[in-house]
């Protein structure tokens, strides 16, 4: 059962253990971020994984929202 959790981002327990993926693919948001962090360009990522620029931007946006929601408690 696939559920859209953000524009172009879905989860499905049967795909990638329920991790967020780009809709219509098996490419995880984490994989997109790791490739970009490792130095792959958006153009390379689009060509290598047959993604649209909007897919990559959706992954970046989703990650930014998740990080913004994160709360880190620092001991006093």
CNS distance restraints for C-alpha pairs under 8 A (distance, minus, plus):
assign (resid   1 and name CA) (resid  12 and name CA) 5.65 0.50 0.50
assign (resid   1 and name CA) (resid  13 and name CA) 7.07 0.50 0.50
assign (resid   1 and name CA) (resid  14 and name CA) 7.79 0.50 0.50
assign (resid   2 and name CA) (resid  10 and name CA) 6.49 0.50 0.50
assign (resid   2 and name CA) (resid  11 and name CA) 5.61 0.50 0.50
assign (resid   2 and name CA) (resid  12 and name CA) 4.41 0.50 0.50
assign (resid   2 and name CA) (resid  13 and name CA) 7.61 0.50 0.50
assign (resid   3 and name CA) (resid  10 and name CA) 5.40 0.50 0.50
assign (resid   3 and name CA) (resid  11 and name CA) 5.38 0.50 0.50
assign (resid   3 and name CA) (resid  12 and name CA) 6.45 0.50 0.50
assign (resid   4 and name CA) (resid   8 and name CA) 7.31 0.50 0.50
assign (resid   4 and name CA) (resid   9 and name CA) 5.89 0.50 0.50
assign (resid   4 and name CA) (resid  10 and name CA) 4.21 0.50 0.50
assign (resid   4 and name CA) (resid  11 and name CA) 6.51 0.50 0.50
assign (resid   5 and name CA) (resid   9 and name CA) 5.91 0.50 0.50
assign (resid   5 and name CA) (resid  10 and name CA) 5.44 0.50 0.50
assign (resid   5 and name CA) (resid  11 and name CA) 7.04 0.50 0.50
assign (resid   6 and name CA) (resid  10 and name CA) 6.90 0.50 0.50
assign (resid   6 and name CA) (resid  62 and name CA) 6.88 0.50 0.50
assign (resid   7 and name CA) (resid  58 and name CA) 6.71 0.50 0.50
assign (resid   8 and name CA) (resid  22 and name CA) 5.89 0.50 0.50
assign (resid   8 and name CA) (resid  23 and name CA) 5.15 0.50 0.50
assign (resid   8 and name CA) (resid  55 and name CA) 6.49 0.50 0.50
assign (resid   8 and name CA) (resid  58 and name CA) 6.33 0.50 0.50
assign (resid   9 and name CA) (resid  20 and name CA) 6.27 0.50 0.50
assign (resid   9 and name CA) (resid  21 and name CA) 5.63 0.50 0.50
assign (resid   9 and name CA) (resid  22 and name CA) 4.92 0.50 0.50
assign (resid   9 and name CA) (resid  23 and name CA) 5.39 0.50 0.50
assign (resid   9 and name CA) (resid  29 and name CA) 7.94 0.50 0.50
assign (resid   9 and name CA) (resid  58 and name CA) 7.10 0.50 0.50
assign (resid   9 and name CA) (resid  59 and name CA) 7.14 0.50 0.50
assign (resid   9 and name CA) (resid  62 and name CA) 7.75 0.50 0.50
assign (resid  10 and name CA) (resid  20 and name CA) 5.57 0.50 0.50
assign (resid  10 and name CA) (resid  21 and name CA) 5.51 0.50 0.50
assign (resid  10 and name CA) (resid  22 and name CA) 6.39 0.50 0.50
assign (resid  10 and name CA) (resid  23 and name CA) 5.59 0.50 0.50
assign (resid  11 and name CA) (resid  15 and name CA) 7.55 0.50 0.50
assign (resid  11 and name CA) (resid  18 and name CA) 5.28 0.50 0.50
assign (resid  11 and name CA) (resid  19 and name CA) 5.90 0.50 0.50
assign (resid  11 and name CA) (resid  20 and name CA) 4.91 0.50 0.50
assign (resid  11 and name CA) (resid  21 and name CA) 6.23 0.50 0.50
assign (resid  12 and name CA) (resid  16 and name CA) 7.73 0.50 0.50
assign (resid  12 and name CA) (resid  17 and name CA) 7.54 0.50 0.50
assign (resid  12 and name CA) (resid  18 and name CA) 4.89 0.50 0.50
assign (resid  12 and name CA) (resid  19 and name CA) 7.43 0.50 0.50
assign (resid  12 and name CA) (resid  20 and name CA) 7.95 0.50 0.50
assign (resid  13 and name CA) (resid  17 and name CA) 5.38 0.50 0.50
assign (resid  13 and name CA) (resid  18 and name CA) 3.93 0.50 0.50
assign (resid  13 and name CA) (resid  19 and name CA) 7.66 0.50 0.50
assign (resid  14 and name CA) (resid  18 and name CA) 6.49 0.50 0.50
assign (resid  15 and name CA) (resid  19 and name CA) 7.53 0.50 0.50
assign (resid  15 and name CA) (resid  26 and name CA) 6.80 0.50 0.50
assign (resid  16 and name CA) (resid  21 and name CA) 7.87 0.50 0.50
assign (resid  16 and name CA) (resid  26 and name CA) 6.99 0.50 0.50
assign (resid  16 and name CA) (resid  28 and name CA) 7.46 0.50 0.50
assign (resid  19 and name CA) (resid  28 and name CA) 6.73 0.50 0.50
assign (resid  20 and name CA) (resid  28 and name CA) 5.71 0.50 0.50
assign (resid  20 and name CA) (resid  29 and name CA) 5.82 0.50 0.50
assign (resid  20 and name CA) (resid  30 and name CA) 7.91 0.50 0.50
assign (resid  21 and name CA) (resid  25 and name CA) 6.98 0.50 0.50
assign (resid  21 and name CA) (resid  26 and name CA) 6.20 0.50 0.50
assign (resid  21 and name CA) (resid  27 and name CA) 5.40 0.50 0.50
assign (resid  21 and name CA) (resid  28 and name CA) 3.94 0.50 0.50
assign (resid  21 and name CA) (resid  29 and name CA) 5.30 0.50 0.50
assign (resid  22 and name CA) (resid  26 and name CA) 6.91 0.50 0.50
assign (resid  22 and name CA) (resid  27 and name CA) 5.75 0.50 0.50
assign (resid  22 and name CA) (resid  28 and name CA) 6.15 0.50 0.50
assign (resid  22 and name CA) (resid  29 and name CA) 6.57 0.50 0.50
assign (resid  22 and name CA) (resid  55 and name CA) 6.47 0.50 0.50
assign (resid  22 and name CA) (resid  59 and name CA) 7.31 0.50 0.50
assign (resid  27 and name CA) (resid  31 and name CA) 6.56 0.50 0.50
assign (resid  27 and name CA) (resid  32 and name CA) 7.27 0.50 0.50
assign (resid  27 and name CA) (resid  49 and name CA) 7.86 0.50 0.50
assign (resid  28 and name CA) (resid  32 and name CA) 6.48 0.50 0.50
assign (resid  29 and name CA) (resid  33 and name CA) 6.29 0.50 0.50
assign (resid  29 and name CA) (resid  59 and name CA) 5.30 0.50 0.50
assign (resid  29 and name CA) (resid  60 and name CA) 7.92 0.50 0.50
assign (resid  29 and name CA) (resid  63 and name CA) 7.68 0.50 0.50
assign (resid  30 and name CA) (resid  34 and name CA) 6.02 0.50 0.50
assign (resid  31 and name CA) (resid  35 and name CA) 6.13 0.50 0.50
assign (resid  32 and name CA) (resid  36 and name CA) 6.31 0.50 0.50
assign (resid  32 and name CA) (resid  45 and name CA) 7.76 0.50 0.50
assign (resid  32 and name CA) (resid  56 and name CA) 6.92 0.50 0.50
assign (resid  32 and name CA) (resid  59 and name CA) 7.06 0.50 0.50
assign (resid  33 and name CA) (resid  37 and name CA) 6.01 0.50 0.50
assign (resid  33 and name CA) (resid  59 and name CA) 7.48 0.50 0.50
assign (resid  33 and name CA) (resid  60 and name CA) 7.16 0.50 0.50
assign (resid  34 and name CA) (resid  38 and name CA) 5.96 0.50 0.50
assign (resid  35 and name CA) (resid  39 and name CA) 6.56 0.50 0.50
assign (resid  35 and name CA) (resid  40 and name CA) 5.49 0.50 0.50
assign (resid  35 and name CA) (resid  45 and name CA) 7.50 0.50 0.50
assign (resid  36 and name CA) (resid  40 and name CA) 4.92 0.50 0.50
assign (resid  36 and name CA) (resid  41 and name CA) 6.28 0.50 0.50
assign (resid  36 and name CA) (resid  42 and name CA) 7.25 0.50 0.50
assign (resid  36 and name CA) (resid  45 and name CA) 7.88 0.50 0.50
assign (resid  40 and name CA) (resid  44 and name CA) 6.13 0.50 0.50
assign (resid  40 and name CA) (resid  45 and name CA) 6.44 0.50 0.50
assign (resid  41 and name CA) (resid  45 and name CA) 6.14 0.50 0.50
assign (resid  42 and name CA) (resid  46 and name CA) 5.98 0.50 0.50
assign (resid  42 and name CA) (resid  53 and name CA) 7.19 0.50 0.50
assign (resid  42 and name CA) (resid  56 and name CA) 7.44 0.50 0.50
assign (resid  43 and name CA) (resid  47 and name CA) 6.17 0.50 0.50
assign (resid  44 and name CA) (resid  48 and name CA) 5.88 0.50 0.50
assign (resid  45 and name CA) (resid  49 and name CA) 5.86 0.50 0.50
assign (resid  45 and name CA) (resid  50 and name CA) 7.61 0.50 0.50
assign (resid  45 and name CA) (resid  51 and name CA) 7.09 0.50 0.50
assign (resid  46 and name CA) (resid  50 and name CA) 5.17 0.50 0.50
assign (resid  46 and name CA) (resid  51 and name CA) 4.45 0.50 0.50
assign (resid  46 and name CA) (resid  52 and name CA) 5.91 0.50 0.50
assign (resid  46 and name CA) (resid  53 and name CA) 6.77 0.50 0.50
assign (resid  47 and name CA) (resid  51 and name CA) 6.96 0.50 0.50
assign (resid  51 and name CA) (resid  55 and name CA) 6.10 0.50 0.50
assign (resid  51 and name CA) (resid  56 and name CA) 7.20 0.50 0.50
assign (resid  52 and name CA) (resid  56 and name CA) 6.80 0.50 0.50
assign (resid  53 and name CA) (resid  57 and name CA) 6.22 0.50 0.50
assign (resid  54 and name CA) (resid  58 and name CA) 5.95 0.50 0.50
assign (resid  55 and name CA) (resid  59 and name CA) 6.33 0.50 0.50
assign (resid  56 and name CA) (resid  60 and name CA) 6.31 0.50 0.50
assign (resid  57 and name CA) (resid  61 and name CA) 6.04 0.50 0.50
assign (resid  58 and name CA) (resid  62 and name CA) 6.00 0.50 0.50
assign (resid  59 and name CA) (resid  63 and name CA) 6.15 0.50 0.50
assign (resid  60 and name CA) (resid  64 and name CA) 6.15 0.50 0.50
assign (resid  61 and name CA) (resid  65 and name CA) 6.26 0.50 0.50
assign (resid  62 and name CA) (resid  66 and name CA) 6.32 0.50 0.50
assign (resid  63 and name CA) (resid  67 and name CA) 6.16 0.50 0.50
assign (resid  64 and name CA) (resid  68 and name CA) 6.05 0.50 0.50
assign (resid  65 and name CA) (resid  69 and name CA) 6.28 0.50 0.50
assign (resid  66 and name CA) (resid  70 and name CA) 6.43 0.50 0.50
